[in-house]
């Protein structure tokens, strides 16, 4: 998908918001968030790196009473170092805070708390052990992702889930190194691996994985495999035509112009009625014109 944002186009559905958020990940986000609600796990939501708001819109639909949602992004602000500046210019040159906010407010009445700054400041904006779900999709540079994982660990409460984007994309090796280093050395426990994202926790993963596997095995639109590596059960899910879960449409639906009513077309006349009409017309014409018409027909 291109990074360009058409500000004239108002999103009607979530798919109208530009971004990289496949239907499988929409399904997994929804499943984890709804499971937390069923388990009465209450806590805030946090997203580091929002682009134009596609995943933030979905997260906002799962806010429960008294919970807060915080997002953090540079937007068009200054990056903290040259490498981060180059990455932002190359991949997110069209990203603006206004575009994000317009998209989000198309689906929600109120904005989340917006922190326009490097993700390194998030520990001063979010209190420890207050979040139940953290989505990390900010910088792809190793040192920044390492810090984002630390911030997520500190922010999550018991039963919390962290999601790491681009953990195995060919253009983001820094994310891969930081992610698997956290698994091998920092106590991070994988829950599930999609094509783009690693879902994990610092709690015992087995109860959640068992429920997740039961759900995934009931579907015929997801390819599933389970592997063991370094003492971890790795659940891999791949889409086989997954359709995104239903999500509320935006407020712009009511503003779409109604289709114009169809104008009924007259029924075609039968051959007999056409013949009668022609005979009547000939009878009413002057004799001179009638003779000319009959000569033309013959």
C-alpha positions as CSV (number, residue, x, y, z in Angstrom):
1,X,0.0,0.0,0.0
2,X,1.3,3.5,-0.8
3,X,2.1,5.9,1.9
4,X,0.1,8.7,0.3
5,X,-3.0,9.9,2.1
6,X,-6.0,11.3,0.2
7,X,-7.3,13.9,2.6
8,X,-10.4,14.4,0.4
9,X,-11.5,10.8,0.8
10,X,-13.4,10.3,4.1
11,X,-13.2,6.7,5.4
12,X,-16.4,4.8,5.5
13,X,-15.0,1.4,6.6
14,X,-11.7,0.5,8.3
15,X,-10.4,-0.7,4.9
16,X,-10.6,2.9,3.7
17,X,-7.9,4.0,6.2
18,X,-4.5,3.6,4.7
19,X,-2.1,1.3,6.5
20,X,-0.7,-2.2,6.8
21,X,-3.1,-4.1,9.0
22,X,-4.1,-7.4,7.3
23,X,-7.5,-9.1,8.1
24,X,-5.7,-11.9,10.0
25,X,-4.2,-9.4,12.4
26,X,-7.5,-7.6,12.7
27,X,-9.0,-11.0,13.7
28,X,-6.2,-11.7,16.3
29,X,-6.4,-8.2,17.8
30,X,-10.1,-8.6,18.2
31,X,-9.8,-12.1,19.7
32,X,-7.2,-11.1,22.3
33,X,-9.0,-7.9,23.3
34,X,-12.4,-9.7,23.6
35,X,-10.8,-12.5,25.6
36,X,-9.5,-9.9,28.0
37,X,-13.0,-8.4,28.3
38,X,-14.4,-11.9,29.0
39,X,-11.7,-12.5,31.6
40,X,-12.5,-9.1,33.2
41,X,-9.0,-8.0,32.6
42,X,-9.2,-4.2,32.9
43,X,-6.4,-1.8,31.9
44,X,-5.4,0.9,29.4
45,X,-4.4,0.5,25.8
46,X,-1.2,1.8,24.3
47,X,0.1,2.1,20.7
48,X,3.6,3.1,19.8
49,X,3.6,4.3,16.1
50,X,0.2,4.9,14.6
51,X,0.8,5.8,11.0
52,X,-2.7,7.0,9.8
53,X,-4.7,5.3,12.5
54,X,-5.9,2.0,11.0
55,X,-5.1,-0.2,14.0
56,X,-5.8,2.6,16.5
57,X,-9.4,2.8,15.2
58,X,-9.9,-0.9,15.9
59,X,-8.2,-0.6,19.4
60,X,-10.5,2.3,20.2
61,X,-13.6,0.2,19.7
62,X,-12.4,-2.1,22.5
63,X,-12.0,0.6,25.2
64,X,-14.0,-0.3,28.3
65,X,-15.4,2.0,30.9
66,X,-12.8,4.1,32.7
67,X,-9.9,2.8,30.5
68,X,-7.6,5.2,28.6
69,X,-6.0,4.9,25.2
70,X,-2.6,6.5,24.5
71,X,-0.9,6.7,21.2
72,X,2.7,7.9,20.5
73,X,4.2,9.0,17.2
74,X,6.6,11.5,15.8
75,X,4.1,12.5,13.1
76,X,5.8,15.4,11.3
77,X,8.0,16.2,14.3
78,X,11.8,16.0,14.5
79,X,13.3,12.5,14.9
80,X,15.8,12.1,17.8
81,X,18.8,11.0,15.6
82,X,20.0,10.8,12.0
83,X,19.1,7.2,11.5
84,X,15.5,7.7,12.8
85,X,15.2,10.8,10.7
86,X,16.2,9.0,7.5
87,X,13.7,6.2,8.3
88,X,10.9,8.7,8.9
89,X,11.6,10.6,5.7
90,X,11.7,7.5,3.5
91,X,8.7,5.6,4.9
92,X,6.4,8.1,6.5
93,X,6.9,11.4,4.7
94,X,3.2,11.9,4.2
95,X,2.3,11.2,7.8
96,X,0.8,14.1,9.7
97,X,-1.0,14.3,13.1
98,X,-4.0,16.0,11.4
99,X,-4.5,13.1,9.0
100,X,-4.3,10.6,11.9
101,X,-6.8,12.6,14.0
102,X,-9.2,13.1,11.1
103,X,-9.3,9.3,10.4
104,X,-9.7,8.4,14.1
105,X,-12.5,10.9,14.6
106,X,-14.3,9.5,11.7
107,X,-15.0,6.4,13.8
108,X,-14.9,7.8,17.4
109,X,-16.2,10.8,19.3
110,X,-13.0,11.6,21.2
111,X,-9.3,11.3,20.4
112,X,-7.0,9.1,22.5
113,X,-4.3,10.8,24.4
114,X,-1.8,11.8,21.6
115,X,1.9,12.0,22.5
116,X,3.7,13.6,19.6
117,X,7.3,12.6,20.5
118,X,9.8,9.7,20.1
119,X,8.6,6.5,21.7
120,X,11.4,6.8,24.2
121,X,9.4,9.2,26.3
122,X,6.4,6.9,26.8
123,X,7.5,5.7,30.2
124,X,7.0,9.3,31.5
125,X,3.5,9.4,29.9
126,X,2.1,6.0,30.9
127,X,2.2,4.7,34.5
128,X,3.8,1.3,35.2
129,X,1.5,-1.8,35.2
130,X,-1.5,0.0,33.9
131,X,-1.9,-1.4,30.3
132,X,-3.5,-4.6,29.2
133,X,-2.6,-4.3,25.5
134,X,0.4,-2.7,23.9
135,X,1.0,-2.5,20.1
136,X,4.6,-1.6,19.0
137,X,4.8,-0.3,15.5
138,X,7.2,2.6,15.7
139,X,10.8,2.6,14.6
140,X,12.4,-0.4,12.9
141,X,15.8,0.4,14.3
142,X,17.2,-2.1,16.9
143,X,18.0,0.3,19.7
144,X,14.6,1.9,19.5
145,X,12.7,-1.4,19.4
146,X,14.7,-2.6,22.3
147,X,13.6,0.4,24.3
148,X,10.0,0.0,23.2
149,X,9.9,-3.6,24.4
150,X,11.3,-2.4,27.8
151,X,8.6,0.2,27.9
152,X,5.9,-2.3,27.1
153,X,7.1,-4.7,29.8
154,X,7.0,-1.9,32.4
155,X,3.6,-0.7,31.2
156,X,1.8,-4.1,31.1
157,X,-0.2,-5.4,34.0
158,X,-0.6,-9.2,34.7
159,X,-2.5,-10.8,31.8
160,X,-1.3,-8.1,29.4
161,X,-0.4,-8.7,25.8
162,X,2.3,-7.0,23.7
163,X,2.2,-7.1,19.8
164,X,5.4,-6.4,17.8
165,X,4.9,-5.5,14.2
166,X,7.4,-6.3,11.4
167,X,9.3,-8.8,13.5
168,X,10.3,-10.9,10.5
169,X,10.0,-8.6,7.5
170,X,13.1,-8.7,5.3
171,X,13.5,-4.9,5.5
172,X,13.4,-4.7,9.3
173,X,16.2,-6.9,10.7
174,X,16.5,-4.7,13.7
175,X,13.0,-5.6,14.8
176,X,13.8,-9.3,14.4
177,X,16.9,-9.1,16.5
178,X,15.2,-7.1,19.3
179,X,12.2,-9.4,19.3
180,X,14.0,-12.7,19.5
181,X,16.6,-11.3,21.9
182,X,13.7,-10.5,24.2
183,X,12.3,-14.0,23.8
184,X,15.6,-15.7,24.5
185,X,17.0,-13.4,27.2
186,X,14.4,-11.1,28.6
187,X,11.5,-13.3,29.5
188,X,9.2,-12.5,26.6
189,X,6.9,-15.5,25.9
190,X,5.4,-15.9,22.4
191,X,1.7,-16.5,22.1
192,X,1.2,-16.4,18.3
193,X,3.0,-15.5,15.2
194,X,1.2,-14.1,12.2
195,X,2.8,-13.1,8.9
196,X,3.6,-9.6,10.2
197,X,3.2,-9.6,14.0
198,X,4.5,-11.4,17.1
199,X,1.9,-11.6,19.9
200,X,3.5,-12.2,23.3
201,X,3.3,-11.9,27.1
202,X,5.5,-11.9,30.1
203,X,3.0,-14.3,31.8
204,X,2.5,-18.0,31.4
205,X,1.4,-18.3,27.7
206,X,-0.1,-21.8,27.9
207,X,-3.7,-21.0,29.0
208,X,-4.0,-18.3,26.4
209,X,-2.4,-20.5,23.7
210,X,-4.7,-23.4,24.4
211,X,-7.8,-21.2,23.9
212,X,-6.3,-19.6,20.8
213,X,-5.4,-22.9,19.3
214,X,-9.0,-24.2,19.8
215,X,-10.3,-21.1,18.0
216,X,-7.9,-21.4,15.1
217,X,-8.5,-25.1,14.6
218,X,-12.1,-24.5,14.0
219,X,-11.4,-22.2,11.0
220,X,-10.7,-23.4,7.5
221,X,-9.4,-20.0,6.4
222,X,-6.2,-20.1,8.5
223,X,-3.2,-22.3,8.0
224,X,-1.9,-23.4,11.4
225,X,1.3,-25.0,12.6
226,X,2.8,-25.5,16.0
227,X,6.6,-25.8,16.6
228,X,8.9,-26.0,19.6
229,X,12.0,-23.9,19.8
230,X,14.3,-23.1,22.7
231,X,11.6,-24.2,25.2
232,X,8.9,-22.1,23.5
233,X,5.7,-23.3,21.8
234,X,5.4,-21.3,18.6
235,X,1.9,-21.1,17.1
236,X,2.1,-19.9,13.5
237,X,-1.0,-18.6,11.8
238,X,-1.2,-17.8,8.1
239,X,-4.2,-16.4,6.2
240,X,-6.0,-18.5,3.6
241,X,-8.4,-15.8,2.6
242,X,-9.4,-14.6,6.1
243,X,-12.1,-11.9,6.1
244,X,-11.7,-9.1,8.6
245,X,-14.1,-9.2,11.6
246,X,-17.0,-6.8,11.4
247,X,-16.3,-3.3,12.7
248,X,-18.5,-0.3,13.1
249,X,-18.6,2.0,10.1
250,X,-17.7,5.7,10.3
251,X,-19.9,8.6,10.9
252,X,-19.5,9.6,7.2
253,X,-21.9,6.8,6.2
254,X,-24.9,9.0,7.0
255,X,-23.4,11.8,4.9
256,X,-23.1,9.7,1.7
257,X,-25.5,10.9,-0.9
258,X,-28.5,8.5,-1.4
259,X,-28.6,6.9,-4.8
260,X,-30.9,8.5,-7.3
261,X,-34.3,6.7,-7.7
262,X,-34.5,4.6,-10.8
263,X,-36.6,6.0,-13.6
264,X,-39.0,3.4,-14.9
265,X,-38.5,2.6,-18.5
266,X,-41.6,2.3,-20.7
267,X,-42.6,-1.2,-21.6
268,X,-41.8,-2.0,-25.3
269,X,-44.8,-2.0,-27.5
270,X,-45.9,-5.2,-29.2
271,X,-45.7,-5.7,-32.9
272,X,-49.5,-5.6,-33.2
273,X,-49.7,-2.2,-31.4
274,X,-47.0,-0.8,-33.6
275,X,-48.8,-2.0,-36.7
276,X,-52.1,-0.4,-35.5
277,X,-50.3,2.9,-34.7
278,X,-48.8,3.0,-38.2
279,X,-52.2,2.3,-39.9
280,X,-53.8,5.0,-37.9
281,X,-51.1,7.5,-38.8
282,X,-51.4,6.6,-42.5
283,X,-55.2,7.1,-42.3
284,X,-54.8,10.5,-40.8
285,X,-52.2,11.7,-43.3
286,X,-53.2,13.7,-46.4
287,X,-53.9,11.5,-49.5
288,X,-50.8,12.7,-51.3
289,X,-48.5,11.8,-48.4
290,X,-50.3,8.5,-47.8
291,X,-49.7,7.4,-51.4
292,X,-46.0,8.3,-51.0
293,X,-45.7,6.3,-47.8
294,X,-47.4,3.2,-49.4
295,X,-45.1,3.4,-52.5
296,X,-42.0,3.6,-50.1
297,X,-43.2,0.5,-48.3
298,X,-43.8,-1.5,-51.5
